[in-house]
Amino acid sequence: MESTIACVLCDRALTERVLQATDANAYQFTCATCGKYWIDGADQQRKAFEEEDIKPRRYRLSALTKAAVDPLTINRKTRDELRAGFPRDRTVLEKVDLVFRWCAGQTKELGRGVVSDAGKEYPVAWCKSPTEWLASLRHLANEELITLEGQPHSAQVVNITLKGWRWLAEQPKASGAKVFIAMAFDSSLNPVKATIETAIRDAGYEPLRVDDDHYAGGVMERIVGHVRDSKFIVADFTRNRGGVYYEAGAAFGLGIPVVHLCAEECLGEDSDDKVHFDIRHLNFITWKFAEQDTLKTRLRDRIIAIFGRGPRSPS
């Protein structure tokens, strides 16, 4: 059915298509600004997202839903994570960089500008509002990385200048494609390894695990080198292997983000491979052996939400 309502994430009054799911309390919304998302108990959720500790942070969820390949589900757990600080905010410089990279990514050929509609695109760069998106564009124009045509509060045409293309080409490539996978060397986990690799590639990055690498020299030195060169690492703690703790700890010490995974069975109190108590508070993506497609989707969407699409993202 069609109904004119305000998006619970951005408050824009839009005509959205509302689809009732299998669960009678779940609906799918389509928002021109935030994209598609599922929401449990729409009426109750709308009120819940007006709470003082939630409302100022809703734009972070807009960023997640905008980037997701498949619609995300917003529920009570989502609000709890938001209160706990996940996902993290982006710095001013990170937001300006994301605005510029979005403009460059939308440009199909030199000399042809891209239309920037601040009201629709601002979640792409984790901006709090269209005002922050427009301020980023003005900064980029002042730095002569782009030119702007049109009025600020309408769709503007953005052109990347030669200086802008040169700046983009000169950015360090180490922060680009490589993603180190830390997980147990266990043949029973080979299907999980393949799923992780596919999710990383679908997000636009290149997966690497040390047993896939051919090298001479010490294993630990090579591992630390791979971790240091990675944009982030994916650490799966299934089987509770010490090497995974070492590799995740090395990344933490180097300031490199870690995406944490674990089979549900290894988080249970009765598991022989139960993970250590001092990491059980982490925001794990949990998975089941029989649900590899779910793991692939959740990992891919988490990567895109936190780090954006990688330089090798499928066209």
C-alpha positions in Angstrom: 0.0 0.0 0.0 1.1 3.6 -0.5 1.1 6.1 2.4 2.7 9.5 2.9 4.7 9.4 6.1 7.9 10.7 7.5 11.0 8.6 7.4 11.9 7.5 11.0 15.6 8.2 10.2 15.6 11.6 8.4 12.1 12.9 9.0 11.6 13.8 5.3 8.0 13.7 4.3 8.0 11.2 1.5 5.7 8.9 -0.3 7.1 5.5 0.6 6.0 2.0 -0.3 5.2 -0.1 2.8 5.4 -3.8 2.4 4.1 -6.1 5.1 6.6 -8.9 5.7 6.0 -12.5 7.0 6.1 -11.1 10.5 3.0 -8.9 10.8 5.0 -6.3 12.7 7.7 -5.8 10.1 7.5 -3.4 7.2 9.9 -2.3 4.4 10.3 1.4 3.8 11.8 3.2 0.8 13.2 6.6 1.4 14.8 8.8 -1.3 17.4 9.9 1.3 18.0 6.7 3.4 17.3 4.0 0.9 15.4 0.8 1.8 15.2 -0.7 5.2 13.0 -3.0 7.3 11.6 -1.9 10.6 9.9 -3.8 13.3 6.7 -2.4 14.8 6.7 0.8 12.7 4.4 2.9 14.9 6.3 2.0 18.1 9.7 2.5 16.5 8.8 6.0 15.2 8.2 7.0 18.8 11.3 5.2 20.0 13.5 7.1 17.6 12.4 10.4 19.0 14.1 9.6 22.4 16.8 12.1 23.5 19.7 9.6 23.3 18.6 8.3 19.9 17.4 11.2 17.8 20.7 13.1 17.5 22.4 9.9 16.3 19.8 8.7 13.7 21.9 10.1 10.8 24.4 7.3 11.4 21.7 4.7 10.6 20.8 6.7 7.5 24.5 6.2 6.5 24.2 2.4 7.1 20.9 2.0 5.2 22.1 4.2 2.3 25.2 2.0 1.9 23.6 -1.4 2.4 23.3 -3.6 -0.7 20.3 -5.4 0.9 17.8 -3.6 3.2 18.9 -3.6 6.8 16.5 -4.4 9.7 16.1 -1.7 12.4 14.9 -3.0 15.8 15.5 -2.7 19.5 19.0 -4.1 19.1 19.8 -1.4 16.6 18.8 1.3 19.1 20.9 -0.4 21.8 24.0 -0.4 19.6 23.4 3.2 18.7 23.4 4.2 22.4 26.6 2.2 22.8 28.4 4.2 20.1 28.0 1.9 17.1 28.4 2.8 14.4 31.0 5.4 15.2 30.7 9.0 13.9 33.1 10.2 11.2 35.4 13.2 11.7 35.0 16.4 9.7 38.0 15.5 7.4 36.6 12.0 6.8 33.2 13.4 5.8 34.8 15.9 3.4 36.9 13.1 1.9 33.8 10.9 1.5 31.9 13.7 -0.2 34.8 14.2 -2.7 35.2 10.5 -3.4 31.4 10.2 -4.0 31.6 13.0 -6.5 34.6 11.4 -8.2 33.0 8.0 -8.2 29.8 9.3 -9.9 31.8 11.0 -12.6 31.7 8.9 -15.7 34.0 10.9 -17.9 36.3 13.9 -17.8 34.4 17.2 -18.2 31.0 15.8 -17.4 29.7 16.9 -14.1 27.7 14.9 -11.5 24.5 16.2 -10.1 24.6 16.6 -6.3 21.3 16.7 -4.5 22.3 17.4 -0.9 18.9 16.4 0.5 19.2 12.9 -1.0 22.9 12.2 -0.8 24.2 13.6 2.5 24.0 10.1 4.3 26.6 8.8 1.8 29.3 10.9 3.7 27.9 10.4 7.2 26.8 14.0 7.2 24.2 15.0 9.9 22.2 17.0 7.4 22.2 18.5 3.9 23.9 21.6 5.4 27.0 19.6 6.3 27.1 18.1 2.8 26.9 21.6 1.3 29.6 22.9 3.6 31.9 20.1 2.5 31.3 21.0 -1.2 32.1 24.6 -0.5 35.3 23.6 1.2 36.3 21.4 -1.7 35.5 24.3 -4.1 37.6 26.7 -2.0 40.5 24.2 -2.3 40.0 24.1 -6.1 39.4 20.3 -6.1 35.9 20.8 -7.6 33.8 23.5 -9.3 30.1 24.1 -8.5 27.3 25.2 -10.7 23.8 26.0 -9.6 22.2 27.2 -6.3 23.1 25.5 -3.0 19.6 24.4 -2.1 18.9 22.8 -5.4 20.7 20.1 -7.3 24.2 21.4 -8.0 26.5 20.2 -10.8 29.9 19.2 -9.5 33.0 18.9 -11.7 36.3 17.5 -10.6 39.1 19.8 -11.5 42.5 18.5 -12.8 43.9 19.4 -9.4 41.2 17.2 -7.8 42.0 14.3 -10.0 45.7 14.7 -9.3 45.1 14.9 -5.5 43.0 11.7 -5.7 45.8 9.9 -7.7 48.4 10.9 -5.1 46.6 9.5 -2.1 48.4 6.6 -0.4 47.4 3.3 -1.9 48.1 1.3 1.3 44.7 2.3 2.6 43.1 0.7 -0.4 42.2 -2.9 -1.1 44.1 -5.4 1.1 42.2 -7.1 3.9 43.9 -9.7 6.1 41.9 -12.6 7.3 42.7 -14.1 10.7 41.1 -17.4 11.4 41.9 -21.0 12.5 43.7 -23.3 10.1 41.1 -26.0 10.0 39.8 -27.7 6.9 36.3 -27.8 8.4 36.3 -24.0 8.2 37.1 -23.9 4.4 33.5 -23.1 3.5 33.5 -20.3 6.0 36.8 -19.0 4.6 35.3 -19.0 1.1 32.3 -17.1 2.4 34.5 -14.4 4.1 36.6 -14.0 1.0 33.5 -13.5 -1.2 32.0 -11.0 1.2 35.2 -9.0 1.2 35.4 -9.0 -2.6 31.8 -8.1 -2.9 32.5 -5.0 -0.8 35.4 -4.0 -3.1 38.4 -5.3 -1.2 41.0 -8.0 -1.7 41.2 -10.8 0.9 44.4 -12.4 2.0 45.2 -15.2 4.5 48.7 -16.1 5.3 48.4 -19.8 4.2 47.5 -18.5 0.7 50.8 -16.5 0.6 54.1 -17.9 -0.7 57.0 -16.4 1.1 60.4 -16.9 2.6 61.2 -15.8 6.1 59.5 -15.9 9.5 55.8 -16.4 9.7 55.2 -13.8 12.4 57.1 -11.1 10.6 55.1 -11.8 7.5 51.8 -11.8 9.3 52.6 -8.4 11.0 53.6 -7.1 7.6 50.3 -8.1 6.1 48.4 -6.7 9.0 50.3 -3.4 8.8 49.5 -3.1 5.1 45.8 -3.8 5.5 43.0 -1.3 5.5 41.3 -3.5 8.2 41.3 -7.1 9.1 38.6 -9.7 9.6 39.2 -11.9 12.6 37.1 -15.1 13.1 37.5 -16.5 16.6 35.8 -19.8 15.9 37.9 -22.7 17.4 39.4 -20.2 19.8 42.9 -20.3 18.4 45.7 -18.2 20.0 47.0 -17.1 16.6 43.8 -15.2 15.9 44.1 -13.4 19.2 47.7 -12.5 18.3 46.8 -11.2 14.8 43.8 -9.2 16.1 46.0 -7.8 18.9 48.7 -6.8 16.4 46.1 -4.9 14.4 44.8 -3.2 17.5 48.3 -2.1 18.5 48.8 -0.7 15.0 45.6 1.2 15.1 44.0 -0.9 12.3 40.3 -1.7 12.7 39.1 -5.3 13.3 35.8 -6.8 12.2 35.1 -9.6 14.6 33.3 -12.9 13.6 32.5 -16.1 15.5 30.3 -19.1 15.2 27.4 -18.9 17.6 28.4 -22.2 19.2 31.7 -20.8 20.3 30.0 -18.0 22.3 27.9 -20.4 24.3 28.8 -21.0 28.0 29.0 -24.8 27.4 31.3 -24.7 24.4 34.7 -26.4 24.6 36.0 -23.6 22.2 34.4 -20.8 24.1 36.1 -17.4 23.4 37.9 -15.7 26.2 35.7 -13.6 28.5 37.7 -10.4 27.9 36.5 -10.2 24.3 33.0 -11.4 24.7 31.7 -7.8 24.9 32.9 -7.1 21.3 30.4 -6.5 18.5 30.7 -10.0 16.9 29.0 -10.9 13.6 27.8 -14.4 14.7 27.1 -17.1 12.1 25.9 -20.7 11.7 27.5 -23.3 9.5 24.2 -23.9 7.7 23.6 -20.2 7.0 26.6 -19.1 4.9 24.6 -16.8 2.7 23.5 -14.9 5.8 27.1 -14.5 7.0 28.1 -13.3 3.5 25.4 -10.6 3.5 26.0 -9.4 7.1 29.8 -9.2 6.6 29.6 -7.4 3.3 27.1 -4.9 4.6 29.2 -4.3 7.8 32.3 -3.7 5.8 30.5 -1.2 3.5 28.8 0.5 6.4 32.1 1.1 8.3 34.7 1.5 5.6 32.7 2.3 2.5 32.9 0.5 -0.9 36.5 -0.5 -1.7 38.5 0.4 -4.7 37.8 -2.9 -6.4 34.0 -2.7 -5.9 32.1 -4.5 -8.7 30.6 -2.0 -11.2 
